[in-house]
Amino acid sequence: MQIYKVPYNFNHEEKIFGGYLSIRQVIYLILGASMLSIFFIPMINVIIKSIVFLLLASMFIVFAFVKIDETNGDKYFIYILNFLFRKKKYILQKGKI
C-alpha cells in the first residue's frame, strides 16, 4: 500500500456563527462587550472608565477582525510582546563609542 503525505493548511478558520464569524472572533466580541462591566465600579471617575472601556473594547475588536499580512491581529500582538520581552544579549565593547 502506498502512503502519501497530505499537506495541512491551518491558515483558515471555519465560520460557524451565521457563516460570518468564527469561534475566535465571537470570543473576542464577548470579551469586548464584557468590558461594559467597568462602568459598575463605583470608585473610579466616569471619564477614566470610558477611556479604559474604549481602549480595551477597541483592542478586542481589532483582535477579532484585523489581519496584517494574513496574520490575525491577536497573533501579531503576541509576536510583538514576545519580541519586547525576549531575553536580550547586550554586547559591550571597550574603547568604541
C-alpha positions in Angstrom: 0.0 0.0 0.0 1.3 3.4 -0.9 1.5 6.2 1.7 1.0 9.8 0.6 1.9 12.8 2.6 -1.1 15.1 3.0 -0.2 18.8 3.4 -2.0 20.6 6.2 -3.2 24.1 5.9 -4.5 25.6 9.1 -4.4 29.3 7.9 -8.2 29.5 7.6 -10.9 29.5 10.2 -14.3 27.9 9.9 -17.1 30.4 10.0 -19.6 28.8 12.4 -21.8 31.7 13.6 -24.1 32.7 10.7 -21.4 31.9 8.2 -19.6 35.2 9.1 -17.9 34.7 12.5 -15.5 32.1 13.8 -15.3 31.0 17.4 -12.2 33.1 18.0 -14.0 36.2 16.7 -17.1 35.6 18.9 -14.9 35.1 22.0 -13.2 38.4 21.3 -16.5 40.2 20.8 -17.9 38.7 24.0 -14.8 40.0 25.9 -15.2 43.4 24.3 -18.9 43.5 25.3 -18.0 42.4 28.9 -15.8 45.5 29.2 -19.1 47.3 29.9 -18.8 45.9 33.4 -16.1 48.5 34.0 -18.9 51.1 34.4 -20.2 49.3 37.5 -17.1 50.0 39.6 -18.1 52.8 41.9 -14.7 54.2 43.0 -13.4 55.3 39.6 -14.3 58.5 37.7 -16.6 58.2 34.7 -14.0 59.7 32.3 -11.4 57.2 33.3 -13.9 54.4 33.0 -14.9 55.4 29.5 -11.3 55.7 28.4 -10.4 52.3 29.7 -13.6 50.9 28.1 -12.9 52.4 24.7 -9.2 51.2 24.8 -10.0 47.6 25.8 -13.1 47.2 23.6 -11.3 48.6 20.5 -8.4 46.3 21.2 -10.7 43.2 21.3 -12.4 44.3 18.1 -9.0 44.7 16.4 -8.1 41.2 17.6 -11.3 39.8 16.2 -11.3 41.4 12.7 -8.0 42.9 11.6 -5.5 40.8 9.6 -2.0 42.1 8.9 -0.3 40.2 6.0 -2.5 37.1 6.6 -1.7 37.1 10.3 -4.6 37.7 12.7 -4.4 40.8 15.0 -4.1 38.7 18.2 -1.2 36.6 16.9 0.5 39.8 15.7 0.1 41.3 19.2 1.6 38.2 20.8 4.6 38.3 18.4 5.2 42.0 19.4 5.0 41.0 23.1 7.4 38.2 22.6 9.8 40.5 20.8 9.6 43.1 23.6 10.1 40.7 26.5 12.6 38.3 25.0 15.9 37.7 26.6 18.3 40.2 25.1 22.0 40.0 24.6 24.0 43.1 25.2 27.4 43.3 23.6 29.7 45.8 25.3 32.8 46.9 23.6 35.6 48.8 25.3 37.1 51.8 23.6 34.4 52.4 21.0 31.8 54.9 21.4 
